[in-house]
Amino acid sequence: MPINNNELINTLQGLTSDQRNYVIAAIPETHPNLPLNGNVSWNEQPEFTSDFTYYPANTTASINTRALESFIQNLTLVDAMLNSQEIK
């Protein structure tokens, strides 16, 4: 199945600074360069059908070269929001 927006999730997992609490955040995400869903349209990168070994790495590299702001949920703002949380 192609890497797609229907199943793309931004996750954060970690311990609080006092290491007493485990924190998990899962935020649905979309990117304009990815297909809407997992349906194969045959317009995917050529290695999706010819050599799947390279498909995940090349798709990831393609997305990583884009600015964080290119995601529908601006990743810079998501990171700022998550970093502003306080657990007492």
C-alpha positions as CSV (number, residue, x, y, z in Angstrom):
1,M,0.0,0.0,0.0
2,P,1.4,3.5,-0.8
3,I,2.4,5.8,2.0
4,N,-0.7,8.0,2.2
5,N,-2.5,10.8,4.1
6,N,-5.2,8.5,5.4
7,E,-2.7,6.7,7.7
8,L,-0.1,9.4,8.3
9,I,0.3,10.2,12.0
10,N,2.7,12.5,13.8
11,T,3.6,10.9,17.1
12,L,5.5,12.0,20.1
13,Q,6.5,9.7,22.9
14,G,8.7,10.4,25.9
15,L,9.1,10.9,29.6
16,T,8.5,14.1,31.4
17,S,11.6,15.9,32.7
18,D,11.2,14.3,36.1
19,Q,10.8,10.9,34.5
20,R,7.7,10.1,36.4
21,N,5.2,10.3,33.5
22,Y,5.1,8.8,30.1
23,V,3.6,11.1,27.5
24,I,2.1,10.1,24.1
25,A,0.6,12.4,21.5
26,A,-0.8,11.1,18.2
27,I,-1.9,13.8,15.7
28,P,-3.3,12.9,12.2
29,E,-1.2,14.6,9.5
30,T,-1.4,15.1,5.8
31,H,1.1,16.3,3.2
32,P,0.2,17.6,-0.3
33,N,2.8,15.3,-1.9
34,L,1.2,12.1,-0.7
35,P,-1.9,10.3,-2.1
36,L,-5.2,10.6,-0.1
37,N,-5.5,7.0,0.7
38,G,-3.8,3.6,0.2
39,N,-5.5,2.8,-3.1
40,V,-2.9,2.1,-5.7
41,S,-3.2,4.5,-8.6
42,W,-0.1,3.4,-10.4
43,N,1.1,7.1,-10.3
44,E,3.2,6.2,-7.3
45,Q,7.0,6.5,-7.5
46,P,8.4,3.9,-9.9
47,E,10.0,1.9,-7.2
48,F,6.6,1.3,-5.5
49,T,6.0,-1.4,-8.2
50,S,9.5,-2.2,-9.5
51,D,11.6,-2.2,-6.3
52,F,9.7,-1.7,-3.1
53,T,12.9,-1.8,-1.1
54,Y,13.6,1.9,-2.0
55,Y,10.1,3.2,-2.0
56,P,9.7,4.0,1.8
57,A,13.2,5.6,2.0
58,N,12.7,7.7,-1.1
59,T,9.2,8.8,-0.1
60,T,10.5,9.8,3.4
61,A,13.4,11.7,1.8
62,S,11.1,13.5,-0.5
63,I,8.9,14.7,2.4
64,N,11.9,15.5,4.6
65,T,13.2,17.9,2.0
66,R,10.0,20.0,2.4
67,A,9.6,22.7,5.0
68,L,7.9,21.7,8.2
69,E,5.2,24.3,7.3
70,S,4.3,22.3,4.1
71,F,2.4,19.7,6.2
72,I,-1.3,20.5,6.6
73,Q,-0.8,20.6,10.4
74,N,2.2,22.9,10.5
75,L,4.8,20.8,12.3
76,T,6.5,23.8,13.7
77,L,3.3,24.9,15.4
78,V,2.5,21.3,16.5
79,D,6.0,21.0,18.1
80,A,5.5,24.3,19.9
81,M,2.1,23.3,21.2
82,L,3.5,19.9,22.4
83,N,6.5,21.5,24.0
84,S,4.3,24.0,25.9
85,Q,2.4,21.3,27.8
86,E,2.9,21.1,31.5
87,I,2.1,18.0,33.6
88,K,1.7,18.6,37.3
